[in-house]
Amino acid sequence: MNTTFQLNGKPVQTAVNQTVSALLEGQGIDPSQVVVEINRKIINRDVFETTVINPDDTVEVLRFVGGG
């Protein structure tokens, strides 16, 4: 069964009970290089493995880029 949520402003369909870690892995994103926000709340990296993305959640994956 699948569920739909918003990822960086776009609808995404994924498996029910997908964790933040599984989402990042599926997107090819290194979790040490991003900040993840769900429903405007920053999620601590320590709980990526256990934080489940729920239907209709709004997920933002933010990368920091250095420059000068």
C-alpha positions as a Markdown table, in Angstrom:
| # | Residue | x | y | z |
|---|---|---|---|---|
| 1 | Met | 0.0 | 0.0 | 0.0 |
| 2 | Asn | 1.2 | 3.5 | -0.8 |
| 3 | Thr | 0.8 | 6.9 | 0.8 |
| 4 | Thr | 1.3 | 10.4 | -0.6 |
| 5 | Phe | 3.1 | 13.4 | 1.0 |
| 6 | Gln | 4.8 | 16.6 | -0.1 |
| 7 | Leu | 8.6 | 16.5 | -0.6 |
| 8 | Asn | 10.1 | 19.9 | -1.2 |
| 9 | Gly | 6.8 | 21.2 | -2.6 |
| 10 | Lys | 6.0 | 18.2 | -4.9 |
| 11 | Pro | 3.7 | 15.3 | -4.2 |
| 12 | Val | 5.5 | 12.0 | -3.7 |
| 13 | Gln | 4.0 | 8.5 | -3.4 |
| 14 | Thr | 5.8 | 6.0 | -1.3 |
| 15 | Ala | 5.3 | 2.9 | 0.9 |
| 16 | Val | 3.3 | 3.2 | 4.0 |
| 17 | Asn | 5.4 | 3.6 | 7.2 |
| 18 | Gln | 8.5 | 4.8 | 5.3 |
| 19 | Thr | 11.0 | 6.3 | 7.7 |
| 20 | Val | 13.1 | 9.4 | 7.0 |
| 21 | Ser | 16.2 | 7.2 | 6.7 |
| 22 | Ala | 14.5 | 5.1 | 4.0 |
| 23 | Leu | 13.3 | 8.2 | 2.1 |
| 24 | Leu | 16.8 | 9.7 | 2.1 |
| 25 | Glu | 18.4 | 6.4 | 1.0 |
| 26 | Gly | 15.8 | 6.0 | -1.8 |
| 27 | Gln | 16.6 | 9.6 | -3.0 |
| 28 | Gly | 20.3 | 8.9 | -2.9 |
| 29 | Ile | 20.8 | 11.6 | -0.2 |
| 30 | Asp | 23.5 | 11.4 | 2.4 |
| 31 | Pro | 21.8 | 12.1 | 5.7 |
| 32 | Ser | 24.9 | 13.8 | 7.2 |
| 33 | Gln | 24.6 | 16.5 | 4.6 |
| 34 | Val | 21.0 | 17.6 | 5.1 |
| 35 | Val | 18.5 | 18.9 | 7.5 |
| 36 | Val | 15.0 | 17.3 | 7.4 |
| 37 | Glu | 11.9 | 19.2 | 8.4 |
| 38 | Ile | 8.5 | 17.6 | 8.7 |
| 39 | Asn | 5.5 | 19.9 | 9.1 |
| 40 | Arg | 7.8 | 22.8 | 9.9 |
| 41 | Lys | 9.6 | 20.9 | 12.7 |
| 42 | Ile | 13.2 | 20.0 | 12.3 |
| 43 | Ile | 13.9 | 16.3 | 12.8 |
| 44 | Asn | 17.0 | 15.3 | 14.8 |
| 45 | Arg | 19.3 | 12.9 | 12.9 |
| 46 | Asp | 19.2 | 10.6 | 15.9 |
| 47 | Val | 15.6 | 9.7 | 15.1 |
| 48 | Phe | 15.7 | 9.4 | 11.2 |
| 49 | Glu | 15.6 | 5.6 | 11.6 |
| 50 | Thr | 12.4 | 5.7 | 13.7 |
| 51 | Thr | 10.6 | 8.7 | 12.3 |
| 52 | Val | 7.8 | 7.6 | 10.0 |
| 53 | Ile | 6.4 | 9.9 | 7.3 |
| 54 | Asn | 2.6 | 10.0 | 7.6 |
| 55 | Pro | 0.1 | 10.7 | 4.8 |
| 56 | Asp | -0.3 | 14.3 | 4.0 |
| 57 | Asp | 3.0 | 15.3 | 5.8 |
| 58 | Thr | 5.0 | 18.1 | 4.4 |
| 59 | Val | 8.7 | 17.1 | 4.2 |
| 60 | Glu | 11.5 | 19.5 | 3.3 |
| 61 | Val | 15.0 | 18.3 | 2.8 |
| 62 | Leu | 17.5 | 21.2 | 3.0 |
| 63 | Arg | 21.1 | 21.1 | 1.9 |
| 64 | Phe | 23.6 | 23.7 | 3.1 |
| 65 | Val | 25.9 | 25.1 | 0.5 |
| 66 | Gly | 29.1 | 27.0 | 1.5 |
| 67 | Gly | 30.3 | 29.9 | -0.4 |
| 68 | Gly | 32.0 | 33.2 | -0.2 |
